[in-house]
């Protein structure tokens, strides 16, 4: 981290990559002091993030990185939903003058974006317009949100899916526009809900537009060893659990 900060001070654009459990897990203080405090444009790539790391277990399933990095002044936090968006994000990071953190999963994930779709740091995107509920998702969870929305539509619930690839800075305008229309919210992330995307959305809504909110994510727990799909279901992070939670929140919203 210190070497990368020095390279950035000399005009380079350094990229640093490791397992997210180790970076930022083990070197957060160096990131804080040598990169963020000096506002150096170092680009950090944390791979193997989330519960879907699978058999490697709790030690390697980094779930706290969104909260850790979101708390750092000057740090940009990005979680792309697929490999196409990850490539766009990498190029955008190289052009950005701030410290950046890119969060990547281990497992292959479905491709849900195209080369023609826009990507801009700090922007959220409405992938599926709807009127009844807003589902705000980031990273790998956006795919599960879309699957849930399709199933909900068959039940007569028109869900608006908002993909948030940039968790910080958050696109507050897009989020509030959607929530003011629908009146209730589900957030979905493959990370701890405390301090993560769900926490960020809760902070905004509590100040600007309080509505019923349900956060899907890790509920103050560590992970376990298992197959990715089994773990996603066990910890309530898959499309089925988003679907069930949405039914509940829509009832609360109408009540």
C-alpha positions as CSV (number, residue, x, y, z in Angstrom):
1,X,0.0,0.0,0.0
2,X,2.8,2.4,0.9
3,X,4.7,1.7,-2.3
4,X,1.5,2.1,-4.4
5,X,0.9,5.5,-2.7
6,X,4.4,6.5,-3.5
7,X,4.0,5.6,-7.1
8,X,0.8,7.5,-7.3
9,X,2.6,10.6,-5.8
10,X,5.0,10.4,-8.6
11,X,2.3,10.4,-11.3
12,X,1.7,6.7,-11.8
13,X,-1.7,5.0,-11.7
14,X,-1.0,1.9,-9.5
15,X,-3.3,-1.1,-9.4
16,X,-3.0,-3.4,-6.4
17,X,-4.8,-6.7,-6.2
18,X,-5.3,-9.5,-3.7
19,X,-8.0,-11.5,-1.9
20,X,-10.4,-9.1,-0.3
21,X,-9.8,-10.9,3.0
22,X,-6.3,-9.7,3.0
23,X,-6.7,-6.5,1.1
24,X,-8.3,-4.5,2.6
25,X,-8.7,-7.1,5.4
26,X,-5.1,-7.0,6.6
27,X,-3.8,-3.6,5.4
28,X,-6.7,-1.3,6.1
29,X,-4.6,1.0,8.2
30,X,-2.0,1.5,5.5
31,X,-4.8,2.2,3.0
32,X,-6.2,4.8,5.4
33,X,-3.0,6.5,6.3
34,X,-0.9,6.3,3.1
35,X,-3.5,6.4,0.4
36,X,-6.8,8.0,1.6
37,X,-5.2,10.6,4.0
38,X,-3.0,11.7,1.1
39,X,-5.8,11.3,-1.4
40,X,-3.6,9.3,-3.8
41,X,-5.3,7.7,-6.9
42,X,-4.4,4.1,-6.0
43,X,-6.7,1.5,-7.5
44,X,-7.4,-1.5,-5.1
45,X,-8.9,-4.7,-6.4
46,X,-10.3,-7.1,-3.8
47,X,-11.2,-10.5,-5.2
48,X,-12.9,-13.5,-3.6
49,X,-15.4,-11.2,-1.8
50,X,-18.7,-12.4,-0.5
51,X,-20.2,-15.7,0.8
52,X,-20.0,-17.3,-2.7
53,X,-16.3,-17.9,-2.2
54,X,-17.7,-21.2,-1.0
55,X,-15.4,-24.0,0.3
56,X,-12.7,-21.7,1.5
57,X,-14.9,-20.9,4.4
58,X,-15.3,-18.0,6.8
59,X,-11.6,-17.0,6.9
60,X,-11.6,-16.2,3.2
61,X,-15.2,-15.0,2.7
62,X,-14.7,-11.3,3.0
63,X,-18.1,-9.7,4.1
64,X,-17.0,-6.6,5.8
65,X,-15.1,-4.8,3.0
66,X,-17.9,-2.6,1.8
67,X,-18.4,-1.2,5.3
68,X,-14.6,-0.8,5.9
69,X,-13.9,1.0,2.6
70,X,-17.1,3.1,2.6
71,X,-16.1,4.6,5.9
72,X,-12.8,5.9,4.5
73,X,-12.8,9.5,3.4
74,X,-11.9,10.0,-0.3
75,X,-12.4,6.3,-1.1
76,X,-14.6,5.3,-4.0
77,X,-16.3,1.8,-3.6
78,X,-17.4,-0.2,-6.7
79,X,-19.1,-3.6,-6.9
80,X,-19.8,-4.6,-10.6
81,X,-22.5,-7.1,-11.3
82,X,-20.7,-9.1,-14.0
83,X,-17.4,-9.3,-16.0
84,X,-18.6,-6.8,-18.7
85,X,-19.2,-4.2,-16.1
86,X,-16.0,-5.0,-14.2
87,X,-14.0,-4.2,-17.4
88,X,-15.8,-0.9,-17.8
89,X,-15.3,-0.1,-14.1
90,X,-11.5,-0.9,-14.3
91,X,-11.1,1.6,-17.2
92,X,-13.2,4.2,-15.4
93,X,-11.1,3.8,-12.3
94,X,-7.9,4.4,-14.2
95,X,-9.3,7.7,-15.3
96,X,-10.5,8.7,-11.9
97,X,-8.3,10.9,-9.7
98,X,-9.5,9.5,-6.4
99,X,-8.6,6.3,-4.5
100,X,-10.8,3.4,-5.7
101,X,-11.8,0.0,-4.4
102,X,-13.2,-2.6,-6.8
103,X,-15.0,-5.6,-5.3
104,X,-15.0,-8.9,-7.2
105,X,-16.4,-12.3,-6.6
106,X,-14.6,-15.6,-7.0
107,X,-17.3,-17.6,-8.8
108,X,-18.4,-17.0,-12.4
109,X,-21.6,-15.0,-12.5
110,X,-24.2,-14.6,-15.2
111,X,-23.7,-11.8,-17.8
112,X,-26.6,-9.3,-17.4
113,X,-25.1,-6.2,-18.9
114,X,-24.0,-5.4,-22.5
115,X,-21.1,-3.5,-24.0
116,X,-23.5,-0.8,-25.0
117,X,-24.9,-0.2,-21.6
118,X,-23.5,2.9,-19.8
119,X,-21.2,2.8,-16.8
120,X,-20.1,5.9,-14.9
121,X,-18.6,6.0,-11.4
122,X,-21.3,7.4,-9.0
123,X,-24.3,6.4,-11.1
124,X,-27.0,3.8,-10.4
125,X,-29.1,2.3,-13.1
126,X,-32.8,1.2,-13.3
127,X,-32.6,-2.2,-15.0
128,X,-36.3,-3.0,-14.7
129,X,-38.9,-0.2,-14.2
130,X,-41.7,-0.9,-11.7
131,X,-44.3,0.8,-9.6
132,X,-44.9,-1.3,-6.5
133,X,-41.5,-1.8,-4.8
134,X,-37.8,-0.8,-5.3
135,X,-35.2,-3.5,-5.1
136,X,-31.7,-2.0,-4.8
137,X,-28.9,-4.4,-5.4
138,X,-25.2,-4.3,-5.9
139,X,-22.5,-6.7,-7.2
140,X,-23.5,-10.4,-7.7
141,X,-26.9,-9.8,-6.0
142,X,-28.2,-7.7,-9.0
143,X,-28.7,-11.0,-10.9
144,X,-30.7,-12.5,-8.1
145,X,-32.8,-9.3,-7.9
146,X,-33.7,-9.5,-11.5
147,X,-34.7,-13.2,-11.2
148,X,-36.8,-12.3,-8.1
149,X,-38.4,-9.4,-10.0
150,X,-39.4,-11.7,-12.9
151,X,-41.1,-14.0,-10.5
152,X,-42.8,-11.2,-8.6
153,X,-44.2,-9.8,-11.8
154,X,-46.0,-13.1,-12.3
155,X,-47.6,-12.6,-8.9
156,X,-48.8,-9.1,-9.9
157,X,-46.0,-7.2,-8.1
158,X,-44.3,-4.7,-10.3
159,X,-40.8,-4.4,-8.9
160,X,-38.3,-1.8,-10.0
161,X,-34.7,-3.1,-9.9
162,X,-32.0,-0.5,-9.3
163,X,-28.5,-1.6,-9.9
164,X,-25.9,0.2,-7.7
165,X,-22.4,-0.6,-9.0
166,X,-21.0,2.4,-7.1
167,X,-21.8,2.2,-3.4
168,X,-19.7,5.3,-2.7
169,X,-20.4,7.9,-3.9
170,X,-24.0,6.8,-3.9
171,X,-26.4,8.0,-6.6
172,X,-28.9,9.5,-4.1
173,X,-31.0,11.2,-6.8
174,X,-31.8,7.9,-8.6
175,X,-32.5,6.0,-5.4
176,X,-34.8,8.7,-4.1
177,X,-36.7,9.0,-7.4
178,X,-37.4,5.3,-7.4
179,X,-38.4,5.1,-3.7
180,X,-40.7,8.1,-3.9
181,X,-42.5,6.3,-6.7
182,X,-42.8,2.9,-5.1
183,X,-42.9,3.7,-1.3
184,X,-41.0,0.6,-0.1
185,X,-37.5,-0.8,-0.5
186,X,-35.5,-4.1,-0.5
187,X,-31.7,-3.9,-0.5
188,X,-29.6,-6.8,-1.5
189,X,-25.8,-7.3,-1.1
190,X,-23.4,-10.2,-0.7
191,X,-21.9,-8.6,2.4
192,X,-22.7,-7.5,6.0
193,X,-25.8,-5.3,6.1
194,X,-24.2,-3.3,8.9
195,X,-22.4,-0.5,7.2
196,X,-22.8,-1.9,3.7
197,X,-25.2,-1.0,0.9
198,X,-28.3,-1.5,3.1
199,X,-26.8,0.7,5.7
200,X,-26.1,3.4,3.2
201,X,-29.7,3.3,1.8
202,X,-31.1,3.3,5.4
203,X,-29.1,6.4,6.2
204,X,-30.4,8.3,3.2
205,X,-34.0,7.2,3.6
206,X,-34.1,8.0,7.3
207,X,-33.0,11.6,6.5
208,X,-34.9,12.2,3.3
209,X,-37.8,9.8,2.8
210,X,-38.6,7.2,5.5
211,X,-40.4,4.2,4.1
212,X,-40.6,0.4,4.9
213,X,-37.2,-1.1,4.3
214,X,-35.8,-4.7,4.4
215,X,-32.1,-5.4,4.0
216,X,-31.0,-8.7,2.4
217,X,-27.4,-9.6,3.3
218,X,-25.3,-11.2,6.0
219,X,-27.0,-10.6,9.3
220,X,-24.1,-10.0,11.6
221,X,-22.7,-13.5,11.0
222,X,-19.6,-15.1,9.6
223,X,-19.8,-17.5,6.7
224,X,-19.2,-21.2,6.5
225,X,-17.7,-23.7,4.1
226,X,-19.9,-25.1,1.4
227,X,-20.9,-24.9,-2.2
228,X,-21.7,-21.3,-3.4
229,X,-25.3,-22.0,-4.3
230,X,-25.9,-23.8,-1.0
231,X,-24.5,-21.0,1.0
232,X,-26.4,-18.3,-0.8
233,X,-29.7,-20.2,0.0
234,X,-28.6,-21.0,3.6
235,X,-27.9,-17.4,4.4
236,X,-30.9,-16.1,2.7
237,X,-29.2,-14.3,-0.2
238,X,-30.7,-15.9,-3.3
239,X,-33.5,-14.9,-5.5
240,X,-36.0,-16.9,-3.5
241,X,-35.4,-15.0,-0.3
242,X,-35.5,-11.6,-2.2
243,X,-38.9,-12.7,-3.6
244,X,-40.2,-13.7,-0.2
245,X,-38.9,-10.5,1.5
246,X,-40.5,-8.4,-1.2
247,X,-43.9,-9.9,-0.7
248,X,-43.6,-9.0,3.0
249,X,-42.4,-5.4,2.4
250,X,-45.1,-4.7,-0.1
251,X,-47.7,-5.7,2.5
252,X,-46.1,-3.4,5.0
253,X,-46.0,-0.6,2.5
254,X,-49.7,-1.0,1.6
255,X,-50.6,-1.3,5.3
